[in-house]
Amino acid sequence: MPSKKIATELSCTDCGAKKIIQCLVNRNYDQYKCRSCSIKNKWTDADYRENRPKRQPRKRAAGVSEFGSEEHRRKISESRKGKKLSESTKLKLSISSSIKWQDADYRTRWKERNDSNEIRSKLRERWTEEYRSRYKTEDFKLRQSVASKKLWQSEEYRKKVLDSKKTDKHKALMAKIQQSEEYIRKLSAAYLRMPCISGIQRTLFKILDDLNIGYYDEERSPDQCLIGPWSFDCVIPANDQHKTILIECQGDWIHSLPHKKTSDKAKATYISQYHSDKELKYLWEHQFSSYNCVVNLLKTWLKITDHEIIDFEFNEVTIKECRAVDYRPFLQAYHYLPNAGRGGHVMGAFMHDTLIGVCVFSPLPRQNIKVREFTQAETKELSRFCIHPKYQKKNFGSWFISKCIKSLPKNIKAILSYSDHTFNHHGALYRASNFKLEGTTRPDYWYQNQEGWVMHKKTLYNKAVNLKLTEKEFAERYGYYKVEGMAKSKYVYIR
């Protein structure tokens, strides 16, 4: 039975050069010498030189290509077509590549070569449908997945990838790609393959739960949401006050595409012509960023009044750290600035596992903001504070803030916060929590539409960027106009 061979990396005992050779299993290679050193040792022997047979010059046959020429490489390439490498050869090539890649000069030469127009041109010619099919096999995808996960465990690799995405070259390339029709078509198709329940839908369902409104949704009741050939995001059954209401949560970008506009129009026409006992309503993504917009719209459609206030005792409330998956939808539903700001140290008030309040302490937004003699590291901003409308109780706000302040690390010496007079916040809660008034800021502006819904300027700007629009273009498209606000009062708490 022939001895088994494996590809092994060995070091020459004379020159130290590393080579990969096919080694016999169970054989000792401690005295391994590379081919170059072996020949040198032989050549020092006079008898070897004297008795070495004289080689006759080889005559190149007609039509034989010169070694290393383009024709030679072509013949080699054709001879290898259809042949699969053995596992030992693959291992040998893998080890050899790993050794080469440790050389900085080799990496530089490799990058320069692959960035050249000549190589790019050859790759474009090679990139046929048959060639691409090699990279669509499940085996290849699995190997790529394993290799990517292994690479991503390296902090150096992660930093390199993230830094490359911040370069102007990468940003310019992505901007060009995102404006192409092919990219928009593929992204649209990807959206359709995603789970049918979006973030704004879940926010809507949370608001409906808080209002004690019965409804059907696509996830739990798909049959009730299917009307004719169309499926709707949310269905609220009819009662004495209103018809059956069909609600569609519209993403600003995806529903601005031509084919989605056509689909939405066809859906609306079908309901108006064949289902007069139902009303189709739309909630747009940007409306979820406006102050109480969704809540008030739902109250208007359903003809309902204010929340029912729930009575409770403070000792029934548990104060603990809050997860983003809990506090982000909460702020989006009940705070006039629906995002979580800059995040940071977030505390939640829980009543029997139900989140009823959120308090967010964030790093200072700018380096030039200073609170007395304290450094940036010693200062936090109370950037978001919100209590559920059903759980409003006298002194609960100040009690909640005091508990949250005590949970902050000992190195935090000062807490800064602002009360926005534009939204009728005049700092009574901060004064009750022993904050001191330290001045006011200059008036700012926000956006408002004809129905009176308000949107923060930063929220509108972020929405515009996502749609590749300017702030002005977004405001004009969705009917928002600029409104000059009032001053903000600056409050400080010293621990």
C-alpha positions in Angstrom: 0.0 0.0 0.0 1.6 3.4 -1.0 2.5 5.8 1.7 0.2 8.7 2.2 1.5 12.2 1.4 0.4 15.6 2.8 1.4 19.2 2.0 3.7 20.5 4.8 5.7 23.6 5.3 9.4 22.9 6.1 12.4 25.2 6.8 15.8 24.6 5.2 18.4 23.8 7.8 21.0 25.9 5.9 19.4 29.0 4.5 16.1 29.0 6.6 13.9 29.3 3.5 10.4 28.0 3.9 9.0 25.6 1.3 5.8 23.6 0.9 6.4 20.1 -0.2 4.5 16.8 -0.4 5.8 14.8 2.7 5.3 11.2 3.5 3.4 10.6 6.7 5.5 9.3 9.6 8.8 10.3 8.0 11.3 12.5 9.8 12.2 15.8 7.9 14.4 17.4 10.6 17.4 17.6 8.2 15.5 19.1 5.3 17.5 21.1 2.8 15.9 23.0 0.0 16.8 22.2 -3.6 19.1 25.2 -4.0 21.2 24.3 -0.9 21.3 20.6 -1.9 22.8 21.6 -5.3 25.3 23.9 -3.7 26.4 21.2 -1.3 26.8 18.7 -4.2 28.7 21.3 -6.3 31.4 21.7 -3.7 32.4 18.1 -4.4 35.1 18.0 -7.1 34.2 14.4 -8.1 30.5 15.4 -8.6 31.5 18.3 -10.9 33.9 16.1 -12.8 31.5 13.2 -13.4 28.4 15.2 -13.9 27.0 14.4 -17.4 27.3 17.1 -19.9 23.8 18.3 -21.0 23.3 18.8 -24.7 21.6 22.1 -25.7 17.9 21.4 -26.3 16.6 22.4 -29.7 13.2 24.0 -29.5 10.8 22.3 -31.8 9.0 24.4 -34.4 5.7 25.8 -33.1 6.6 25.4 -29.4 5.9 28.6 -27.5 8.5 30.3 -25.4 8.2 29.8 -21.6 6.4 32.7 -19.9 5.0 34.1 -23.2 1.3 34.9 -23.7 0.9 31.8 -25.9 2.5 29.6 -23.2 0.1 30.9 -20.6 -2.8 30.4 -22.9 -1.8 26.7 -23.5 -1.4 26.1 -19.8 -4.8 27.7 -19.1 -6.5 25.5 -21.7 -4.8 22.4 -20.3 -6.2 23.1 -16.8 -9.8 23.7 -17.9 -12.1 21.2 -16.4 -9.5 19.8 -14.0 -10.1 19.9 -10.3 -7.3 20.5 -7.9 -6.6 17.9 -5.3 -7.1 18.7 -1.6 -3.3 18.5 -1.0 -2.7 20.9 -3.8 -5.3 23.3 -2.5 -3.7 23.1 1.0 -0.3 23.8 -0.5 -1.5 26.8 -2.5 -3.3 28.1 0.6 -0.2 27.9 2.8 1.9 29.5 0.0 -0.5 32.4 -0.4 -0.6 33.0 3.4 3.2 33.2 3.5 3.4 35.6 0.5 0.6 37.8 2.0 2.7 38.5 5.1 5.1 40.5 2.9 4.1 44.2 2.7 5.8 44.6 -0.7 3.9 41.7 -2.1 0.6 43.1 -1.0 1.5 46.5 -2.5 2.4 44.9 -5.9 -0.8 42.8 -5.8 -3.0 45.9 -5.2 -1.3 48.0 -7.9 -1.6 45.1 -10.4 -5.3 44.6 -9.7 -6.0 48.3 -9.8 -4.5 48.7 -13.2 -6.8 49.3 -16.2 -5.4 46.3 -18.0 -6.5 43.8 -15.3 -9.8 45.6 -14.9 -10.4 45.2 -18.6 -9.6 41.5 -18.6 -11.9 40.9 -15.6 -14.8 42.6 -17.4 -14.2 40.4 -20.5 -14.1 37.3 -18.2 -17.2 38.2 -16.2 -19.7 36.2 -18.4 -22.8 34.5 -17.1 -21.0 31.2 -17.2 -18.1 32.6 -15.1 -20.5 34.2 -12.6 -22.3 30.9 -12.1 -19.2 29.6 -10.3 -19.8 32.1 -7.5 -23.5 31.2 -7.0 -23.1 27.7 -5.8 -24.1 26.9 -2.2 -20.6 25.4 -1.5 -18.9 28.7 -2.5 -21.3 30.8 -0.5 -20.7 28.6 2.6 -16.9 28.9 2.2 -17.1 32.7 1.8 -19.3 32.9 4.9 -16.9 31.0 7.0 -13.9 33.0 5.7 -15.7 36.3 6.3 -16.7 35.5 9.9 -13.1 34.5 10.6 -11.8 37.7 9.2 -14.3 39.8 11.0 -13.1 38.5 14.4 -9.9 40.6 13.8 -10.2 44.1 15.3 -7.6 45.3 12.8 -9.6 44.0 9.8 -12.8 45.6 11.1 -11.1 48.9 11.5 -9.7 48.7 8.0 -13.1 48.0 6.5 -14.9 50.7 8.4 -12.1 53.3 7.6 -12.3 52.4 3.9 -16.1 53.2 3.9 -15.3 56.7 5.2 -13.1 57.7 2.3 -14.3 60.3 -0.2 -13.6 57.8 -3.0 -15.9 55.2 -1.5 -18.7 57.8 -0.8 -18.5 59.1 -4.4 -18.7 55.5 -5.7 -21.7 54.6 -3.5 -23.5 57.9 -4.5 -23.1 57.0 -8.1 -24.3 53.4 -7.6 -27.3 54.5 -5.6 -28.5 56.8 -8.3 -28.5 54.1 -11.0 -31.8 52.5 -12.1 -30.5 49.0 -11.6 -29.6 49.7 -7.9 -33.1 51.1 -7.3 -34.7 48.1 -8.9 -32.6 45.6 -6.9 -33.2 47.5 -3.6 -36.9 47.6 -4.3 -36.9 43.8 -4.9 -34.9 43.4 -1.6 -37.5 45.4 0.3 -40.2 43.0 -1.0 -38.3 40.0 0.3 -37.9 41.5 3.8 -40.3 40.6 6.6 -43.6 42.2 6.0 -43.8 44.0 9.4 -41.7 47.2 9.3 -40.6 49.4 12.2 -43.3 52.0 11.6 -45.9 49.3 11.5 -44.8 48.1 14.9 -45.0 51.6 16.2 -48.5 51.9 14.9 -49.5 48.6 16.6 -48.0 49.8 19.9 -50.1 53.0 19.7 -53.3 51.1 18.9 -52.6 48.7 21.9 -52.2 51.7 24.2 -55.4 53.2 22.9 -57.2 49.8 23.5 -58.2 49.5 19.9 -58.8 46.1 18.4 -57.2 45.5 15.0 -55.8 42.9 12.7 -52.3 42.9 11.3 -50.5 41.1 8.5 -48.3 39.1 10.9 -50.8 37.6 13.2 -54.0 37.8 11.1 -53.0 37.7 7.4 -56.4 36.4 6.3 -58.4 39.3 7.8 -55.9 41.8 6.2 -56.5 40.2 2.7 -59.2 42.0 0.7 -59.6 40.8 -2.8 -56.1 40.6 -4.4 -54.6 43.1 -2.0 -53.1 42.8 1.5 -53.2 45.8 3.9 -50.9 46.6 6.8 -53.6 47.0 9.4 -57.4 46.6 9.5 -59.6 48.1 12.3 -63.1 46.6 12.3 -66.1 48.9 12.0 -68.2 49.9 15.0 -71.0 52.5 15.7 -68.5 55.4 15.3 -66.7 54.5 12.1 -66.5 52.2 9.0 -63.9 49.5 8.7 -60.5 51.4 8.4 -57.7 50.0 6.3 -54.3 51.5 7.2 -51.2 51.5 5.0 -47.8 52.5 6.5 -45.9 54.0 3.6 -42.1 54.3 3.6 -41.1 57.6 2.1 -38.5 56.2 -0.3 -40.0 52.9 -1.4 -43.4 54.4 -2.1 -41.9 57.3 -4.1 -40.8 54.8 -6.8 -42.9 54.8 -10.0 -44.0 51.1 -9.8 -45.0 51.5 -6.2 -47.1 54.6 -7.0 -48.9 52.6 -9.7 -49.5 49.8 -7.3 -50.8 52.1 -4.5 -53.1 53.8 -7.0 -54.5 50.5 -8.2 -55.1 49.4 -4.5 -56.9 52.6 -3.7 -59.1 52.4 -6.8 -60.1 48.8 -6.0 -61.3 49.8 -2.5 -63.2 52.9 -3.6 -65.0 51.0 -6.4 -65.8 47.7 -4.8 -65.7 48.2 -1.0 -67.6 51.4 -0.2 -68.1 50.1 3.4 -64.3 50.6 4.0 -62.0 53.6 4.3 -58.4 53.5 3.2 -56.0 55.7 5.2 -52.3 56.3 4.8 -49.6 56.9 7.5 -46.3 58.1 6.0 -42.9 57.4 7.4 -42.2 61.1 8.0 -45.5 61.5 9.9 -44.1 59.1 12.6 -41.4 61.8 13.2 -43.9 64.6 13.9 -45.2 65.5 17.3 -48.2 63.3 18.2 -49.1 63.2 14.5 -50.0 59.5 14.3 -51.8 59.5 17.7 -54.0 62.5 16.8 -54.7 61.1 13.3 -55.9 57.8 14.8 -58.1 59.7 17.3 -59.6 61.7 14.5 -60.3 58.6 12.3 -61.7 56.6 15.2 -63.5 59.4 16.9 -62.0 58.7 20.3 -61.1 61.1 23.2 -58.2 61.3 25.6 -56.4 58.4 27.3 -57.8 56.8 30.4 -55.5 57.8 33.3 -54.3 54.8 35.4 -53.7 55.3 39.1 -50.7 53.7 40.7 -48.3 54.0 43.7 -44.6 54.9 43.3 -43.5 51.7 45.1 -45.1 49.7 42.3 -42.6 51.2 39.8 -39.2 49.6 39.1 -36.4 51.8 37.8 -33.8 50.0 35.7 -31.7 50.2 32.6 -33.8 50.1 29.4 -32.9 48.3 26.2 -33.0 50.1 22.8 -35.6 47.7 21.5 -38.0 49.0 24.3 -37.3 52.7 24.5 -37.0 53.6 20.8 -40.6 52.6 19.9 -41.7 54.3 23.2 -40.1 57.6 22.3 -41.3 57.4 18.7 -44.8 57.0 19.9 -45.0 59.6 22.7 -42.1 62.1 22.6 -42.2 65.2 20.4 -38.6 64.4 19.3 -39.3 60.7 18.4 -35.7 59.5 18.1 -33.5 58.5 21.0 -31.0 61.4 20.3 -27.4 60.4 20.9 -28.3 57.6 23.2 -26.1 56.9 26.2 -27.3 56.0 29.7 -31.0 55.1 29.4 -33.2 54.3 32.3 -36.8 53.1 32.2 -39.7 53.1 34.6 -41.5 49.8 34.5 -45.0 48.9 35.9 -45.4 45.1 36.0 -43.0 44.8 33.0 -44.8 47.5 31.1 -42.6 50.5 30.2 -44.2 53.7 31.4 -41.3 56.2 31.3 -37.9 56.8 29.7 -35.0 59.0 30.8 -32.0 59.4 28.5 -28.6 60.9 29.6 -26.4 61.6 26.5 -22.9 62.9 25.9 -22.8 66.7 25.2 -23.5 67.3 21.5 -20.6 69.7 20.9 -17.1 70.1 22.3 -17.6 73.9 22.8 -20.4 73.3 25.3 -19.1 73.7 28.9 -20.9 73.6 32.2 -19.0 75.7 34.7 -15.6 74.1 35.6 -16.6 70.5 34.7 -15.1 68.6 31.8 -17.0 66.9 29.0 -16.4 63.5 30.6 -17.9 64.8 33.9 -21.0 66.2 32.2 -24.2 64.6 30.7 -27.2 66.0 29.0 -30.7 64.9 30.0 -31.7 64.8 26.3 -35.0 62.8 26.4 -37.6 62.5 29.1 -41.0 61.0 28.5 -43.9 59.5 30.5 -46.7 57.4 29.0 -49.9 59.5 28.7 -51.9 56.9 30.8 -49.5 57.1 33.7 -49.4 60.9 34.5 -49.3 61.4 38.2 -48.4 64.4 40.4 -44.6 64.4 41.4 -44.0 61.2 39.4 -41.7 63.1 36.9 -39.4 64.6 39.5 -39.3 61.4 41.5 -38.4 59.4 38.4 -35.6 61.9 37.4 -34.1 61.8 40.9 -33.9 58.0 40.8 -32.3 58.1 37.4 -29.7 60.7 38.4 -28.7 58.4 41.3 -28.0 55.6 38.9 -25.4 57.6 37.0 -21.7 56.8 37.5 -19.9 58.6 40.3 -17.6 60.5 37.8 -20.6 62.4 36.4 -20.7 65.7 38.3 -23.1 67.9 36.3 -26.3 67.3 34.3 -27.4 69.8 31.6 -30.9 70.0 30.1 -33.0 72.4 28.0 -36.7 73.2 28.1 -38.1 74.2 24.7 -40.7 77.1 25.0 -41.9 76.3 21.5 -43.5 73.1 22.7 -44.9 74.8 25.9 -42.1 73.4 28.1 -41.1 76.0 30.6 -38.9 74.0 33.0 -41.3 73.4 35.9 -40.3 69.7 36.0 -36.6 70.6 36.1 -37.1 73.2 38.9 -39.0 70.6 40.9 -36.0 68.2 40.4 -33.6 70.8 41.9 -32.1 72.0 38.5 -31.0 75.6 38.4 -31.7 78.0 35.6 -28.5 79.2 34.0 -29.7 81.2 31.0 -31.4 80.8 27.6 -30.4 80.0 24.1 -31.2 81.9 20.9 -34.5 81.0 19.1 -34.4 78.2 16.6 -36.7 77.0 13.8 -38.7 73.9 13.1 -41.0 72.6 10.3 -44.8 72.4 10.2 -47.4 71.4 7.6 -50.8 72.8 6.8 -52.5 70.4 9.2 -50.4 71.7 12.1 -48.1 68.7 12.5 -44.6 69.7 13.7 -41.3 68.1 12.7 -37.9 68.9 14.2 -35.4 70.4 11.7 -32.8 67.7 12.4 -35.5 64.9 11.8 -36.5 66.5 8.6 -32.9 66.9 7.5 -32.2 63.2 8.2 -35.3 62.2 6.2 -34.1 64.4 3.3 -30.7 62.8 3.3 -32.2 59.3 3.2 -34.1 60.3 0.1 -31.2 62.1 -1.6 -33.0 65.4 -1.2 -32.0 68.8 0.2 -33.9 70.1 3.3 -35.8 72.5 1.2 -36.8 70.0 -1.5 -38.1 67.5 1.2 -40.1 70.3 2.9 -41.7 71.4 -0.4 -42.5 67.8 -1.5 -44.3 66.9 1.7 -45.9 70.3 2.4 -43.7 71.5 5.3 -42.8 75.1 5.9 -40.2 76.7 8.2 -41.5 78.3 11.4 -39.3 80.4 13.7 -39.4 79.0 17.2 -38.9 80.5 20.7 -35.9 80.4 23.0 -34.8 77.4 25.2 -34.1 77.7 28.9 -30.8 76.1 30.0 -31.0 74.2 33.3 -28.1 72.6 35.3 -28.0 70.0 38.1 -24.8 69.7 40.2 -24.4 66.4 42.1 
